[in-house]
Amino acid sequence: MSNFNKRQARQETRTGIIGALIIAVAMVSVYEIATDLTGLLDSLLFPGLTKILPELVNSSPKLFKGLLSSLGLLAPSYALALLLGVSLGLATGLNRKLKIALMPLFRALSPIPPTMLIPYAIAVLPTFWLSSAFIIFAGAFWPILMGTIHGVVLMEPRWLDNARCLGLKGPKLIWRVILPGAMPAIFAGAGMALLFSFILLTVAEMFGAKSGLGFFIQYYADFADYGKVLAGMLFTSGLIIAIMVSFDWLQAKMLHWTRNR
C-alpha cells in the first residue's frame, strides 16, 4: 500500500470515528432532554443518565462477573462453529459432487431460526449450558459455512490454474491459494455470525440462566428496575462495539490487499 493510500485510509478512519461520536452524542443528548430535562418520557421505564450512570458504576462488579460468564459461553460455541463451518465449507466448495448433494440440504436448513430449536435443546441436552451453547453454535455455523462455500466457488479460476501450473496441490494448494482467496467471504460470514451470536447469547441467558449479561438485564427487568436494565444494556453495547472493532482490525490486517475496496 502506498503512502498516499495509507494517509487516505487513516483520514477515512478518523472521519468515521468522528462521525460515529457525533451521532452517539446527539442520540444521548436527545435522550437526556426527553428524560431528566423535560420529563417527556416515563421516568420509570426511561430513567435519565443521572440514574443510569450511577447504576452502571455500582453494578460494575456484577456486570464484569456476567461478562466472564457470557464469554465463557460464547467463545467455545463460536470457535466450534468457525472451525466446523470453514472446514465443511472448504470440503463442499472444492468437491463438485459433494456440493450438488449438500447444497439443497444447506439451503433448506439454514433459514430455520435457531430460537425454534430452544425447546428441543433443553429437552435433549443434559444441562442448560450445553443447550445455550448449541443454540449459539447453530446460529453462527450457517453464515460461516455459506460464506466459505461462496468464497471457494466464486474464486477466480485463473488463480487455481496458475497454482496448479506451479505444481501446488493438496494441502499446499488449500493453504496458499484457496483459503486466502476465499478469506474475504469467510470474514463476511464470520462477522455476521459474530453479531448473530451476541443476539442468541442474550436470548439464551434470559431463559433459565443464573449468570451472564442477558440474565442481569432480565433479572432486573422482572423487578422493574430499569436503571439497572439500561445500565446492563449500555455495558453490553459497549462490549459488542469493542469486540466488533477488534474483529474489523483483525480483518483489515489479514485482508490488507482488500483495504482499498
Secondary structure in CASP SS format (residue, H / E / C, confidence):
PFRMAT SS
TARGET T0000
AUTHOR 0000-0000-0000
METHOD secondary structure of the structure
MODEL  1
M C 1.00
S C 1.00
N H 1.00
F H 1.00
N H 1.00
K H 1.00
R H 1.00
Q H 1.00
A H 1.00
R H 1.00
Q H 1.00
E H 1.00
T H 1.00
R H 1.00
T H 1.00
G H 1.00
I H 1.00
I H 1.00
G H 1.00
A H 1.00
L H 1.00
I H 1.00
I H 1.00
A H 1.00
V H 1.00
A H 1.00
M H 1.00
V H 1.00
S H 1.00
V H 1.00
Y H 1.00
E H 1.00
I H 1.00
A H 1.00
T H 1.00
D H 1.00
L H 1.00
T C 1.00
G C 1.00
L C 1.00
L C 1.00
D C 1.00
S C 1.00
L C 1.00
L C 1.00
F C 1.00
P C 1.00
G C 1.00
L H 1.00
T H 1.00
K H 1.00
I H 1.00
L H 1.00
P H 1.00
E H 1.00
L H 1.00
V H 1.00
N H 1.00
S C 1.00
S H 1.00
P H 1.00
K H 1.00
L H 1.00
F H 1.00
K H 1.00
G H 1.00
L H 1.00
L H 1.00
S H 1.00
S H 1.00
L H 1.00
G H 1.00
L H 1.00
L H 1.00
A H 1.00
P H 1.00
S H 1.00
Y H 1.00
A H 1.00
L H 1.00
A H 1.00
L H 1.00
L H 1.00
L H 1.00
G H 1.00
V H 1.00
S H 1.00
L H 1.00
G H 1.00
L H 1.00
A H 1.00
T H 1.00
G H 1.00
L H 1.00
N C 1.00
R H 1.00
K H 1.00
L H 1.00
K H 1.00
I H 1.00
A H 1.00
L H 1.00
M H 1.00
P H 1.00
L H 1.00
F H 1.00
R H 1.00
A H 1.00
L H 1.00
S C 1.00
P C 1.00
I C 1.00
P C 1.00
P H 1.00
T H 1.00
M H 1.00
L H 1.00
I H 1.00
P H 1.00
Y H 1.00
A H 1.00
I H 1.00
A H 1.00
V H 1.00
L C 1.00
P C 1.00
T C 1.00
F H 1.00
W H 1.00
L H 1.00
S H 1.00
S H 1.00
A H 1.00
F H 1.00
I H 1.00
I H 1.00
F H 1.00
A H 1.00
G H 1.00
A H 1.00
F H 1.00
W H 1.00
P H 1.00
I H 1.00
L H 1.00
M H 1.00
G H 1.00
T H 1.00
I H 1.00
H H 1.00
G H 1.00
V H 1.00
V H 1.00
L C 1.00
M C 1.00
E C 1.00
P H 1.00
R H 1.00
W H 1.00
L H 1.00
D H 1.00
N H 1.00
A H 1.00
R H 1.00
C H 1.00
L C 1.00
G C 1.00
L C 1.00
K C 1.00
G C 1.00
P H 1.00
K H 1.00
L H 1.00
I H 1.00
W H 1.00
R H 1.00
V H 1.00
I H 1.00
L H 1.00
P H 1.00
G H 1.00
A H 1.00
M H 1.00
P H 1.00
A H 1.00
I H 1.00
F H 1.00
A H 1.00
G H 1.00
A H 1.00
G H 1.00
M H 1.00
A H 1.00
L H 1.00
L H 1.00
F H 1.00
S H 1.00
F H 1.00
I H 1.00
L H 1.00
L H 1.00
T H 1.00
V H 1.00
A H 1.00
E H 1.00
M C 1.00
F C 1.00
G C 1.00
A C 1.00
K C 1.00
S C 1.00
G C 1.00
L H 1.00
G H 1.00
F H 1.00
F H 1.00
I H 1.00
Q H 1.00
Y H 1.00
Y H 1.00
A H 1.00
D H 1.00
F C 1.00
A C 1.00
D C 1.00
Y H 1.00
G H 1.00
K H 1.00
V H 1.00
L H 1.00
A H 1.00
G H 1.00
M H 1.00
L H 1.00
F H 1.00
T H 1.00
S H 1.00
G H 1.00
L H 1.00
I H 1.00
I H 1.00
A H 1.00
I H 1.00
M H 1.00
V H 1.00
S H 1.00
F H 1.00
D H 1.00
W H 1.00
L H 1.00
Q H 1.00
A H 1.00
K H 1.00
M H 1.00
L C 1.00
H H 1.00
W H 1.00
T H 1.00
R C 1.00
N C 1.00
R C 1.00
END
